[in-house]
Amino acid sequence: QVQLVESGGGLVQPGGSLRLSCAASGNIFSINAMGWYRQAPGKERELVATITADGSTNYADSVKGRFTISRDNAKNTVYLQMNSLKPEDTAVYYCNAEILISRYPRTWSDYWGQGTQVTVSS
């Protein structure tokens, strides 16, 4: 059984910073891509940033230059450093990971965290 547990959300003023963490635990042989998504009230879930196992990153245009995704493969953890936060960044942030849960047969499965609320408001 695999779990993704997020932490680091909260209330911050516009222009402020937050750092989200997401740790994967359980029956894990390897992790491929990891990422962060967000869902604002009344909107669909959208991609924020992804990072591959070798460190290649991809960002939504709306967060480029403000957010930085990173990972610690030894800790099975992905981070999202969010700077210069704006009210429109307010959302529930979810982490995602593609995890190898079986070697024989080789089985990859997609997992989601429970979400952490980020609110940007004065």
N, CA, C and O atoms as CSV, one atom per row, in Angstrom:
chain,resi,resn,atom,element,x,y,z
A,1,GLN,N,N,0.845,-1.183,0.000
A,1,GLN,CA,C,0.000,0.000,0.000
A,1,GLN,C,C,0.883,1.236,0.000
A,1,GLN,O,O,1.883,1.298,0.715
A,2,VAL,N,N,0.505,2.219,-0.809
A,2,VAL,CA,C,1.287,3.441,-0.963
A,2,VAL,C,C,0.477,4.639,-0.490
A,2,VAL,O,O,-0.724,4.732,-0.743
A,3,GLN,N,N,1.144,5.545,0.195
A,3,GLN,CA,C,0.508,6.786,0.625
A,3,GLN,C,C,1.360,7.979,0.216
A,3,GLN,O,O,2.589,7.923,0.259
A,4,LEU,N,N,0.692,9.059,-0.180
A,4,LEU,CA,C,1.341,10.349,-0.397
A,4,LEU,C,C,0.768,11.306,0.634
A,4,LEU,O,O,-0.447,11.492,0.709
A,5,VAL,N,N,1.638,11.913,1.427
A,5,VAL,CA,C,1.182,12.810,2.483
A,5,VAL,C,C,1.785,14.185,2.250
A,5,VAL,O,O,3.003,14.361,2.248
A,6,GLU,N,N,0.889,15.166,2.053
A,6,GLU,CA,C,1.313,16.538,1.803
A,6,GLU,C,C,1.341,17.338,3.092
A,6,GLU,O,O,0.633,17.022,4.048
A,7,SER,N,N,2.158,18.369,3.112
A,7,SER,CA,C,2.202,19.297,4.238
A,7,SER,C,C,2.703,20.647,3.741
A,7,SER,O,O,3.267,20.751,2.652
A,8,GLY,N,N,2.489,21.677,4.553
A,8,GLY,CA,C,3.038,22.987,4.247
A,8,GLY,C,C,2.057,24.033,3.761
A,8,GLY,O,O,2.441,25.182,3.541
A,9,GLY,N,N,0.802,23.662,3.590
A,9,GLY,CA,C,-0.175,24.645,3.154
A,9,GLY,C,C,-0.513,25.617,4.275
A,9,GLY,O,O,-0.062,25.469,5.411
A,10,GLY,N,N,-1.324,26.624,3.924
A,10,GLY,CA,C,-1.731,27.584,4.929
A,10,GLY,C,C,-2.197,28.886,4.332
A,10,GLY,O,O,-2.460,28.980,3.133
A,11,LEU,N,N,-2.299,29.899,5.185
A,11,LEU,CA,C,-2.737,31.234,4.786
A,11,LEU,C,C,-1.514,32.138,4.690
A,11,LEU,O,O,-0.691,32.186,5.604
A,12,VAL,N,N,-1.404,32.849,3.583
A,12,VAL,CA,C,-0.264,33.740,3.389
A,12,VAL,C,C,-0.746,35.000,2.682
A,12,VAL,O,O,-1.706,34.960,1.912
A,13,GLN,N,N,-0.084,36.104,2.943
A,13,GLN,CA,C,-0.443,37.360,2.287
A,13,GLN,C,C,0.108,37.396,0.864
A,13,GLN,O,O,1.092,36.724,0.557
A,14,PRO,N,N,-0.527,38.181,0.001
A,14,PRO,CA,C,0.011,38.340,-1.360
A,14,PRO,C,C,1.466,38.793,-1.314
A,14,PRO,O,O,1.845,39.663,-0.530
A,15,GLY,N,N,2.270,38.174,-2.182
A,15,GLY,CA,C,3.698,38.448,-2.199
A,15,GLY,C,C,4.505,37.548,-1.305
A,15,GLY,O,O,5.735,37.550,-1.365
A,16,GLY,N,N,3.833,36.776,-0.474
A,16,GLY,CA,C,4.511,35.888,0.451
A,16,GLY,C,C,4.943,34.577,-0.179
A,16,GLY,O,O,4.789,34.360,-1.381
A,17,SER,N,N,5.489,33.705,0.665
A,17,SER,CA,C,6.015,32.419,0.198
A,17,SER,C,C,5.506,31.275,1.062
A,17,SER,O,O,5.199,31.449,2.242
A,18,LEU,N,N,5.426,30.116,0.451
A,18,LEU,CA,C,5.127,28.871,1.147
A,18,LEU,C,C,5.935,27.761,0.496
A,18,LEU,O,O,6.289,27.839,-0.680
A,19,ARG,N,N,6.220,26.726,1.278
A,19,ARG,CA,C,6.878,25.543,0.739
A,19,ARG,C,C,6.041,24.323,1.052
A,19,ARG,O,O,5.797,24.010,2.217
A,20,LEU,N,N,5.596,23.629,0.007
A,20,LEU,CA,C,4.835,22.404,0.167
A,20,LEU,C,C,5.766,21.203,0.076
A,20,LEU,O,O,6.749,21.211,-0.665
A,21,SER,N,N,5.435,20.172,0.848
A,21,SER,CA,C,6.178,18.912,0.802
A,21,SER,C,C,5.195,17.776,0.596
A,21,SER,O,O,4.042,17.849,1.021
A,22,CYS,N,N,5.663,16.724,-0.060
A,22,CYS,CA,C,4.845,15.535,-0.263
A,22,CYS,C,C,5.758,14.322,-0.170
A,22,CYS,O,O,6.660,14.144,-0.989
A,23,ALA,N,N,5.512,13.488,0.840
A,23,ALA,CA,C,6.328,12.297,1.056
A,23,ALA,C,C,5.554,11.048,0.691
A,23,ALA,O,O,4.416,10.860,1.120
A,24,ALA,N,N,6.176,10.201,-0.100
A,24,ALA,CA,C,5.587,8.926,-0.481
A,24,ALA,C,C,6.143,7.828,0.416
A,24,ALA,O,O,7.337,7.794,0.712
A,25,SER,N,N,5.254,6.930,0.844
A,25,SER,CA,C,5.683,5.828,1.696
A,25,SER,C,C,4.907,4.577,1.340
A,25,SER,O,O,3.853,4.637,0.706
A,26,GLY,N,N,5.453,3.429,1.765
A,26,GLY,CA,C,4.773,2.174,1.501
A,26,GLY,C,C,5.580,1.270,0.588
A,26,GLY,O,O,6.811,1.308,0.586
A,27,ASN,N,N,4.878,0.459,-0.184
A,27,ASN,CA,C,5.498,-0.531,-1.056
A,27,ASN,C,C,6.000,0.134,-2.334
A,27,ASN,O,O,5.327,0.088,-3.363
A,28,ILE,N,N,7.183,0.753,-2.272
A,28,ILE,CA,C,7.720,1.535,-3.380
A,28,ILE,C,C,9.043,0.936,-3.850
A,28,ILE,O,O,9.985,0.815,-3.068
A,29,PHE,N,N,9.113,0.560,-5.132
A,29,PHE,CA,C,10.368,0.097,-5.705
A,29,PHE,C,C,11.085,1.232,-6.423
A,29,PHE,O,O,12.314,1.297,-6.432
A,30,SER,N,N,10.311,2.117,-7.019
A,30,SER,CA,C,10.887,3.245,-7.733
A,30,SER,C,C,9.787,4.266,-7.978
A,30,SER,O,O,8.604,3.926,-7.999
A,31,ILE,N,N,10.189,5.529,-8.165
A,31,ILE,CA,C,9.230,6.580,-8.501
A,31,ILE,C,C,9.678,7.260,-9.775
A,31,ILE,O,O,10.831,7.675,-9.895
A,32,ASN,N,N,8.771,7.375,-10.724
A,32,ASN,CA,C,9.076,8.044,-11.975
A,32,ASN,C,C,8.760,9.533,-11.816
A,32,ASN,O,O,9.390,10.202,-10.996
A,33,ALA,N,N,7.837,10.048,-12.549
A,33,ALA,CA,C,7.513,11.464,-12.447
A,33,ALA,C,C,6.739,11.759,-11.165
A,33,ALA,O,O,5.951,10.939,-10.693
A,34,MET,N,N,6.982,12.951,-10.611
A,34,MET,CA,C,6.211,13.465,-9.485
A,34,MET,C,C,5.734,14.859,-9.873
A,34,MET,O,O,6.351,15.532,-10.698
A,35,GLY,N,N,4.635,15.278,-9.273
A,35,GLY,CA,C,4.127,16.583,-9.670
A,35,GLY,C,C,3.166,17.183,-8.673
A,35,GLY,O,O,2.722,16.539,-7.722
A,36,TRP,N,N,2.862,18.439,-8.928
A,36,TRP,CA,C,1.882,19.166,-8.136
A,36,TRP,C,C,0.778,19.668,-9.060
A,36,TRP,O,O,1.039,20.164,-10.156
A,37,TYR,N,N,-0.458,19.529,-8.593
A,37,TYR,CA,C,-1.634,20.011,-9.285
A,37,TYR,C,C,-2.427,20.846,-8.290
A,37,TYR,O,O,-2.213,20.761,-7.081
A,38,ARG,N,N,-3.340,21.647,-8.809
A,38,ARG,CA,C,-4.172,22.427,-7.900
A,38,ARG,C,C,-5.584,22.543,-8.449
A,38,ARG,O,O,-5.824,22.452,-9.653
A,39,GLN,N,N,-6.515,22.748,-7.513
A,39,GLN,CA,C,-7.920,22.908,-7.891
A,39,GLN,C,C,-8.523,24.025,-7.071
A,39,GLN,O,O,-8.612,23.939,-5.846
A,40,ALA,N,N,-8.933,25.071,-7.758
A,40,ALA,CA,C,-9.606,26.196,-7.115
A,40,ALA,C,C,-11.116,25.946,-7.116
A,40,ALA,O,O,-11.612,25.171,-7.934
A,41,PRO,N,N,-11.849,26.593,-6.209
A,41,PRO,CA,C,-13.303,26.380,-6.153
A,41,PRO,C,C,-13.959,26.671,-7.502
A,41,PRO,O,O,-13.723,27.714,-8.111
A,42,GLY,N,N,-14.776,25.742,-7.948
A,42,GLY,CA,C,-15.507,25.919,-9.194
A,42,GLY,C,C,-14.695,25.697,-10.452
A,42,GLY,O,O,-15.191,25.894,-11.562
A,43,LYS,N,N,-13.441,25.284,-10.282
A,43,LYS,CA,C,-12.578,25.070,-11.443
A,43,LYS,C,C,-12.080,23.633,-11.490
A,43,LYS,O,O,-12.141,22.901,-10.502
A,44,GLU,N,N,-11.585,23.247,-12.666
A,44,GLU,CA,C,-11.033,21.914,-12.816
A,44,GLU,C,C,-9.600,21.867,-12.245
A,44,GLU,O,O,-8.919,22.885,-12.127
A,45,ARG,N,N,-9.184,20.653,-11.900
A,45,ARG,CA,C,-7.811,20.467,-11.427
A,45,ARG,C,C,-6.850,20.769,-12.572
A,45,ARG,O,O,-7.074,20.349,-13.708
A,46,GLU,N,N,-5.769,21.506,-12.263
A,46,GLU,CA,C,-4.817,21.874,-13.296
A,46,GLU,C,C,-3.393,21.559,-12.848
A,46,GLU,O,O,-3.083,21.525,-11.657
A,47,LEU,N,N,-2.543,21.331,-13.840
A,47,LEU,CA,C,-1.150,21.052,-13.566
A,47,LEU,C,C,-0.437,22.327,-13.102
A,47,LEU,O,O,-0.637,23.405,-13.660
A,48,VAL,N,N,0.392,22.178,-12.078
A,48,VAL,CA,C,1.226,23.286,-11.617
A,48,VAL,C,C,2.666,23.064,-12.068
A,48,VAL,O,O,3.265,23.924,-12.713
A,49,ALA,N,N,3.215,21.897,-11.721
A,49,ALA,CA,C,4.605,21.595,-12.077
A,49,ALA,C,C,4.848,20.105,-11.962
A,49,ALA,O,O,4.229,19.425,-11.143
A,50,THR,N,N,5.756,19.598,-12.788
A,50,THR,CA,C,6.157,18.201,-12.708
A,50,THR,C,C,7.683,18.100,-12.745
A,50,THR,O,O,8.374,19.007,-13.208
A,51,ILE,N,N,8.184,16.972,-12.243
A,51,ILE,CA,C,9.621,16.725,-12.251
A,51,ILE,C,C,9.844,15.238,-12.482
A,51,ILE,O,O,9.210,14.401,-11.838
A,52,THR,N,N,10.747,14.913,-13.403
A,52,THR,CA,C,11.046,13.520,-13.687
A,52,THR,C,C,12.070,12.985,-12.691
A,52,THR,O,O,12.609,13.724,-11.867
A,53,ALA,N,N,12.320,11.696,-12.787
A,53,ALA,CA,C,13.272,11.077,-11.867
A,53,ALA,C,C,14.681,11.651,-12.022
A,53,ALA,O,O,15.448,11.686,-11.060
A,54,ASP,N,N,15.017,12.101,-13.228
A,54,ASP,CA,C,16.354,12.652,-13.433
A,54,ASP,C,C,16.393,14.170,-13.291
A,54,ASP,O,O,17.407,14.803,-13.585
A,55,GLY,N,N,15.260,14.759,-12.831
A,55,GLY,CA,C,15.266,16.168,-12.494
A,55,GLY,C,C,14.771,17.135,-13.538
A,55,GLY,O,O,14.839,18.346,-13.325
A,56,SER,N,N,14.276,16.651,-14.656
A,56,SER,CA,C,13.715,17.552,-15.665
A,56,SER,C,C,12.379,18.094,-15.172
A,56,SER,O,O,11.549,17.353,-14.644
A,57,THR,N,N,12.186,19.399,-15.352
A,57,THR,CA,C,10.993,20.044,-14.806
A,57,THR,C,C,10.120,20.654,-15.892
A,57,THR,O,O,10.571,20.951,-16.998
A,58,ASN,N,N,8.854,20.828,-15.533
A,58,ASN,CA,C,7.878,21.455,-16.420
A,58,ASN,C,C,6.929,22.267,-15.544
A,58,ASN,O,O,6.503,21.809,-14.483
A,59,TYR,N,N,6.599,23.488,-16.002
A,59,TYR,CA,C,5.756,24.382,-15.202
A,59,TYR,C,C,4.589,24.920,-16.024
A,59,TYR,O,O,4.694,25.090,-17.238
A,60,ALA,N,N,3.488,25.182,-15.348
A,60,ALA,CA,C,2.398,25.925,-15.964
A,60,ALA,C,C,2.887,27.351,-16.196
A,60,ALA,O,O,3.674,27.880,-15.411
A,61,ASP,N,N,2.422,27.964,-17.267
A,61,ASP,CA,C,2.850,29.331,-17.579
A,61,ASP,C,C,2.547,30.289,-16.432
A,61,ASP,O,O,3.299,31.234,-16.190
A,62,SER,N,N,1.455,30.045,-15.734
A,62,SER,CA,C,1.009,30.959,-14.687
A,62,SER,C,C,1.940,30.987,-13.471
A,62,SER,O,O,1.868,31.915,-12.665
A,63,VAL,N,N,2.812,29.982,-13.330
A,63,VAL,CA,C,3.683,29.924,-12.149
A,63,VAL,C,C,5.165,30.022,-12.498
A,63,VAL,O,O,6.007,30.083,-11.602
A,64,LYS,N,N,5.489,30.038,-13.780
A,64,LYS,CA,C,6.899,30.113,-14.192
A,64,LYS,C,C,7.562,31.349,-13.604
A,64,LYS,O,O,7.019,32.453,-13.646
A,65,GLY,N,N,8.752,31.131,-13.056
A,65,GLY,CA,C,9.496,32.232,-12.462
A,65,GLY,C,C,9.137,32.506,-11.015
A,65,GLY,O,O,9.840,33.254,-10.334
A,66,ARG,N,N,8.042,31.908,-10.530
A,66,ARG,CA,C,7.626,32.115,-9.129
A,66,ARG,C,C,7.705,30.830,-8.307
A,66,ARG,O,O,8.047,30.867,-7.125
A,67,PHE,N,N,7.391,29.702,-8.928
A,67,PHE,CA,C,7.382,28.412,-8.235
A,67,PHE,C,C,8.577,27.570,-8.689
A,67,PHE,O,O,9.019,27.657,-9.835
A,68,THR,N,N,9.083,26.760,-7.769
A,68,THR,CA,C,10.165,25.835,-8.085
A,68,THR,C,C,9.844,24.465,-7.521
A,68,THR,O,O,9.590,24.319,-6.325
A,69,ILE,N,N,9.856,23.455,-8.389
A,69,ILE,CA,C,9.642,22.083,-7.953
A,69,ILE,C,C,10.994,21.396,-7.815
A,69,ILE,O,O,11.901,21.615,-8.618
A,70,SER,N,N,11.117,20.561,-6.785
A,70,SER,CA,C,12.345,19.796,-6.581
A,70,SER,C,C,11.977,18.478,-5.915
A,70,SER,O,O,10.846,18.294,-5.464
A,71,ARG,N,N,12.943,17.560,-5.856
A,71,ARG,CA,C,12.657,16.278,-5.226
A,71,ARG,C,C,13.909,15.738,-4.565
A,71,ARG,O,O,15.034,16.053,-4.955
A,72,ASP,N,N,13.682,14.916,-3.554
A,72,ASP,CA,C,14.761,14.195,-2.873
A,72,ASP,C,C,14.454,12.716,-3.067
A,72,ASP,O,O,13.591,12.161,-2.387
A,73,ASN,N,N,15.156,12.087,-3.987
A,73,ASN,CA,C,14.853,10.688,-4.313
A,73,ASN,C,C,15.143,9.748,-3.142
A,73,ASN,O,O,14.487,8.716,-3.000
A,74,ALA,N,N,16.101,10.091,-2.320
A,74,ALA,CA,C,16.419,9.239,-1.161
A,74,ALA,C,C,15.281,9.237,-0.145
A,74,ALA,O,O,15.098,8.270,0.593
A,75,LYS,N,N,14.520,10.329,-0.114
A,75,LYS,CA,C,13.408,10.448,0.835
A,75,LYS,C,C,12.049,10.253,0.178
A,75,LYS,O,O,11.019,10.357,0.843
A,76,ASN,N,N,12.037,9.971,-1.123
A,76,ASN,CA,C,10.768,9.808,-1.856
A,76,ASN,C,C,9.858,11.014,-1.637
A,76,ASN,O,O,8.656,10.871,-1.414
A,77,THR,N,N,10.446,12.189,-1.703
A,77,THR,CA,C,9.725,13.412,-1.382
A,77,THR,C,C,9.858,14.432,-2.508
A,77,THR,O,O,10.924,14.596,-3.102
A,78,VAL,N,N,8.752,15.111,-2.785
A,78,VAL,CA,C,8.748,16.199,-3.757
A,78,VAL,C,C,8.346,17.483,-3.033
A,78,VAL,O,O,7.523,17.469,-2.118
A,79,TYR,N,N,8.948,18.591,-3.466
A,79,TYR,CA,C,8.700,19.881,-2.841
A,79,TYR,C,C,8.185,20.884,-3.874
A,79,TYR,O,O,8.428,20.739,-5.072
A,80,LEU,N,N,7.476,21.893,-3.395
A,80,LEU,CA,C,7.080,22.998,-4.251
A,80,LEU,C,C,7.324,24.292,-3.476
A,80,LEU,O,O,6.601,24.607,-2.530
A,81,GLN,N,N,8.347,25.035,-3.888
A,81,GLN,CA,C,8.621,26.334,-3.299
A,81,GLN,C,C,7.831,27.374,-4.063
A,81,GLN,O,O,8.014,27.542,-5.268
A,82,MET,N,N,6.952,28.073,-3.360
A,82,MET,CA,C,6.069,29.044,-3.991
A,82,MET,C,C,6.412,30.434,-3.477
A,82,MET,O,O,6.263,30.718,-2.288
A,83,ASN,N,N,6.865,31.288,-4.362
A,83,ASN,CA,C,7.212,32.664,-4.020
A,83,ASN,C,C,6.291,33.636,-4.757
A,83,ASN,O,O,5.603,33.261,-5.706
A,84,SER,N,N,6.292,34.876,-4.308
A,84,SER,CA,C,5.485,35.925,-4.948
A,84,SER,C,C,4.047,35.460,-5.158
A,84,SER,O,O,3.484,35.614,-6.242
A,85,LEU,N,N,3.469,34.898,-4.121
A,85,LEU,CA,C,2.128,34.323,-4.243
A,85,LEU,C,C,1.087,35.396,-4.524
A,85,LEU,O,O,1.180,36.529,-4.052
A,86,LYS,N,N,0.095,34.998,-5.308
A,86,LYS,CA,C,-0.995,35.883,-5.723
A,86,LYS,C,C,-2.320,35.296,-5.244
A,86,LYS,O,O,-2.408,34.090,-5.014
A,87,PRO,N,N,-3.340,36.119,-5.091
A,87,PRO,CA,C,-4.649,35.584,-4.694
A,87,PRO,C,C,-5.143,34.487,-5.629
A,87,PRO,O,O,-5.821,33.558,-5.190
A,88,GLU,N,N,-4.814,34.584,-6.899
A,88,GLU,CA,C,-5.268,33.562,-7.865
A,88,GLU,C,C,-4.539,32.226,-7.700
A,88,GLU,O,O,-4.885,31.249,-8.366
A,89,ASP,N,N,-3.542,32.175,-6.826
A,89,ASP,CA,C,-2.894,30.896,-6.512
A,89,ASP,C,C,-3.669,30.120,-5.446
A,89,ASP,O,O,-3.333,28.977,-5.138
A,90,THR,N,N,-4.696,30.740,-4.892
A,90,THR,CA,C,-5.509,30.078,-3.869
A,90,THR,C,C,-6.171,28.831,-4.448
A,90,THR,O,O,-6.859,28.899,-5.467
A,91,ALA,N,N,-5.959,27.693,-3.788
A,91,ALA,CA,C,-6.485,26.422,-4.282
A,91,ALA,C,C,-6.097,25.317,-3.297
A,91,ALA,O,O,-5.307,25.526,-2.376
A,92,VAL,N,N,-6.673,24.146,-3.520
A,92,VAL,CA,C,-6.174,22.934,-2.865
A,92,VAL,C,C,-5.091,22.358,-3.771
A,92,VAL,O,O,-5.313,22.131,-4.960
A,93,TYR,N,N,-3.932,22.130,-3.196
A,93,TYR,CA,C,-2.789,21.613,-3.950
A,93,TYR,C,C,-2.635,20.114,-3.669
A,93,TYR,O,O,-2.638,19.671,-2.521
A,94,TYR,N,N,-2.503,19.357,-4.753
A,94,TYR,CA,C,-2.386,17.899,-4.670
A,94,TYR,C,C,-1.048,17.459,-5.254
A,94,TYR,O,O,-0.611,17.979,-6.281
A,95,CYS,N,N,-0.402,16.503,-4.600
A,95,CYS,CA,C,0.783,15.928,-5.229
A,95,CYS,C,C,0.393,14.610,-5.908
A,95,CYS,O,O,-0.589,13.960,-5.552
A,96,ASN,N,N,1.191,14.259,-6.877
A,96,ASN,CA,C,0.949,13.078,-7.699
A,96,ASN,C,C,2.277,12.384,-7.940
A,96,ASN,O,O,3.311,13.041,-8.061
A,97,ALA,N,N,2.253,11.063,-8.012
A,97,ALA,CA,C,3.483,10.323,-8.293
A,97,ALA,C,C,3.157,9.049,-9.057
A,97,ALA,O,O,2.148,8.391,-8.804
A,98,GLU,N,N,4.037,8.719,-9.997
A,98,GLU,CA,C,3.937,7.459,-10.724
A,98,GLU,C,C,4.926,6.486,-10.068
A,98,GLU,O,O,6.138,6.700,-10.104
A,99,ILE,N,N,4.396,5.426,-9.473
A,99,ILE,CA,C,5.194,4.585,-8.594
A,99,ILE,C,C,5.226,3.147,-9.072
A,99,ILE,O,O,4.199,2.580,-9.446
A,100,LEU,N,N,6.422,2.559,-9.057
A,100,LEU,CA,C,6.590,1.150,-9.379
A,100,LEU,C,C,6.271,0.343,-8.121
A,100,LEU,O,O,7.007,0.403,-7.135
A,101,ILE,N,N,5.176,-0.406,-8.160
A,101,ILE,CA,C,4.739,-1.133,-6.968
A,101,ILE,C,C,4.999,-2.626,-7.074
A,101,ILE,O,O,4.810,-3.358,-6.102
A,102,SER,N,N,5.427,-3.083,-8.233
A,102,SER,CA,C,5.745,-4.496,-8.402
A,102,SER,C,C,6.802,-4.631,-9.495
A,102,SER,O,O,6.717,-3.985,-10.540
A,103,ARG,N,N,7.813,-5.493,-9.237
A,103,ARG,CA,C,8.833,-5.749,-10.269
A,103,ARG,C,C,8.438,-6.891,-11.192
A,103,ARG,O,O,8.759,-6.864,-12.380
A,104,TYR,N,N,7.744,-7.897,-10.660
A,104,TYR,CA,C,7.363,-9.054,-11.455
A,104,TYR,C,C,5.904,-9.415,-11.152
A,104,TYR,O,O,5.639,-10.062,-10.139
A,105,PRO,N,N,4.950,-9.012,-12.006
A,105,PRO,CA,C,5.185,-8.256,-13.235
A,105,PRO,C,C,5.469,-6.786,-12.934
A,105,PRO,O,O,5.107,-6.270,-11.877
A,106,ARG,N,N,6.125,-6.125,-13.888
A,106,ARG,CA,C,6.472,-4.718,-13.719
A,106,ARG,C,C,5.186,-3.892,-13.769
A,106,ARG,O,O,4.516,-3.830,-14.801
A,107,THR,N,N,4.849,-3.259,-12.640
A,107,THR,CA,C,3.569,-2.573,-12.508
A,107,THR,C,C,3.781,-1.163,-11.983
A,107,THR,O,O,4.276,-0.963,-10.874
A,108,TRP,N,N,3.397,-0.188,-12.804
A,108,TRP,CA,C,3.416,1.218,-12.394
A,108,TRP,C,C,1.986,1.637,-12.064
A,108,TRP,O,O,1.037,1.235,-12.736
A,109,SER,N,N,1.851,2.443,-11.031
A,109,SER,CA,C,0.533,2.926,-10.658
A,109,SER,C,C,0.620,4.397,-10.273
A,109,SER,O,O,1.651,4.875,-9.800
A,110,ASP,N,N,-0.486,5.101,-10.488
A,110,ASP,CA,C,-0.558,6.546,-10.248
A,110,ASP,C,C,-1.210,6.806,-8.891
A,110,ASP,O,O,-2.267,6.251,-8.590
A,111,TYR,N,N,-0.576,7.655,-8.068
A,111,TYR,CA,C,-1.117,7.941,-6.743
A,111,TYR,C,C,-1.264,9.442,-6.530
A,111,TYR,O,O,-0.521,10.249,-7.087
A,112,TRP,N,N,-2.267,9.795,-5.688
A,112,TRP,CA,C,-2.536,11.185,-5.342
A,112,TRP,C,C,-2.513,11.360,-3.828
A,112,TRP,O,O,-2.885,10.458,-3.078
A,113,GLY,N,N,-2.073,12.533,-3.397
A,113,GLY,CA,C,-2.184,12.887,-2.004
A,113,GLY,C,C,-3.587,13.380,-1.691
A,113,GLY,O,O,-4.440,13.477,-2.574
A,114,GLN,N,N,-3.811,13.689,-0.424
A,114,GLN,CA,C,-5.146,14.088,0.025
A,114,GLN,C,C,-5.417,15.566,-0.219
A,114,GLN,O,O,-6.561,16.010,-0.129
A,115,GLY,N,N,-4.386,16.322,-0.522
A,115,GLY,CA,C,-4.546,17.747,-0.791
A,115,GLY,C,C,-4.229,18.613,0.420
A,115,GLY,O,O,-4.470,18.225,1.563
A,116,THR,N,N,-3.685,19.791,0.144
A,116,THR,CA,C,-3.416,20.761,1.194
A,116,THR,C,C,-3.864,22.141,0.714
A,116,THR,O,O,-3.578,22.539,-0.415
A,117,GLN,N,N,-4.559,22.854,1.574
A,117,GLN,CA,C,-5.140,24.139,1.196
A,117,GLN,C,C,-4.083,25.238,1.241
A,117,GLN,O,O,-3.340,25.373,2.213
A,118,VAL,N,N,-4.038,26.017,0.167
A,118,VAL,CA,C,-3.212,27.229,0.121
A,118,VAL,C,C,-4.148,28.407,-0.123
A,118,VAL,O,O,-4.876,28.437,-1.115
A,119,THR,N,N,-4.123,29.371,0.784
A,119,THR,CA,C,-4.966,30.554,0.663
A,119,THR,C,C,-4.082,31.795,0.667
A,119,THR,O,O,-3.298,32.016,1.590
A,120,VAL,N,N,-4.224,32.597,-0.379
A,120,VAL,CA,C,-3.436,33.831,-0.498
A,120,VAL,C,C,-4.405,34.994,-0.365
A,120,VAL,O,O,-5.222,35.243,-1.252
A,121,SER,N,N,-4.307,35.697,0.745
A,121,SER,CA,C,-5.263,36.763,1.021
A,121,SER,C,C,-4.673,37.738,2.021
A,121,SER,O,O,-3.882,37.366,2.888
A,122,SER,N,N,-5.072,38.991,1.884
A,122,SER,CA,C,-4.641,40.003,2.848
A,122,SER,C,C,-5.692,40.172,3.945
A,122,SER,O,O,-5.510,40.982,4.854
